Structures are given as C-alpha cells and as structure tokens.
Amino acid sequence: MNKINLIFIAIVCLTALTFFQSHIKTNDFEEKSDTYLNSQNIVGKVTYKSHKKMKTLLDSTKYDKETIENVQGYFTKQFQKEYVLEFNKTKSLFFEKEKLDLNGSTNNYNDKLFKNFTTRRYVHKKELQGKVFSIQDTIQAKEWQIHQETKNIGVYSCSKATLQYKKNDSLILVTAWFTTQIPIANGPYLYDGLPGLILQADDGNFSYLCTNVELQNERKEFKTPKGGKVVSQNEFDVILSEKSKKGKARAVEYLKAIESSRN
C-alpha cells in the first residue's frame, strides 16, 4: 500500500471518529442543559399560575358550612391569575397575562415588574384601587437557605430553598423551588438570587407555580414600564397595608349589615 493510500485512509478514519464523537448523546436532556449553561444569550419565557390564600370573615356559628365554602371558593377563584416572566441574562419583565373578557377584547393590566440585574434596580408599575404607582427600588441581596430536599417540576429537577424577612412588622417565610438546569438567578415577582430559575414560590399569602417553560438562544430587549406615582417599596407597602385595613373594616361592616337584616 503506497503512502498516498495510507494518508487517505487516515483522513477518512479521523473524519469518521470526529463525526461519531460529535454525535454521541448520553442524554438528550443533559445536552440541552449544557447548551444553556454555556450560553451568554439565554432567553426564556416562563408562565406561572398564582393563587392568593383567602380567609373568610363569615362567622361559622351563623353560617352553614356550605355557604362558607361557596364564599371561600368564589374569592379564591377571583384571585387566581396567570403571570409571565420573560428574561435574558441581565434583565427581565414579569407581568400578568392578558385575558379575553366576555366581549372578546383583552385586558391591559397595570402590573409589570422590570428588573435590571446590571444596575441592581427594579421598576414595578402597579395599580391599586384605581391609582397607578411606579415602585422603584434596589434589588436586595437575599439570604436564602438551600436545603437537601429535591423534587421534579415538569422535566426539571428542583432544589428547595427558604427565606425569612420582615414586612410591616410581620415575619414572612418564603419557600422556593429552583432548578440549576436553567442558570438564571431570577423568578416570579421579587424572588431571585438563587443559582437557578425559581419555578415555584410560596410566602404563605401568595403562591406561584410554573406551568410552562420556553427557552431560546436569541436576543431580546425589555423596556422599563412608564407612568405612575413614583414611590419606594417601603412607601408602597405602607400604602397597601393601610388600604387593606380599610378594606377589611368595610367588609366587616358589610357582614354586620347582612347579619342584622337576617335577625
């Protein structure tokens, strides 16, 4: 066999070996995860279902169990919402998903949260009882405690993390489940700072659960929500607390009026 043939055979073997190695897949899901781990242009869109825990003010000694459950179910359903988190490596936009009303038109909600992790700032445009606020503040570093407990949410393996913080003199305990398969330190609402995307979070009042994930390698830009009265997060929390107290007081008076009419 002459020298030219040996060189030709060597080239063919080397090409075949390179092709074979480049197409070996130990696991399709792992290969996809590695692609996103090494990507600097990771872009995603996550849908969450949110629930607000409601406590009925109906007196169990005056109302039957069925009535209380019906009222509880009605208000629980009213506060069930869908949110979308769109993100890249440095910015994100979290907003309530549009819904079709009975007339077939979409509702444009004033509830949009923009985060910029480069400047460590966020802008949350939120409507409260007909008034629009622009909550502007710093993205705080959070002291998460990561636990050994794990579970799957969809196809993603998630780890448990907890966080405690004070809000209006109340101690809030947050339980979150995050996945390092999507290496974005972000999540629903103001929950972020973990070594992976948060797919589930519960603070005892509101809960968020991921129902869909879409990942892409493409460029995406986000715009800061405009409009509304500018306040800090602490200022808005005080306003919200006062309005909640007034709302509860009105609800109690309303129930008293119903009870008086029944007697």
Disulfide bonds with the S-S distance in Angstrom:
none
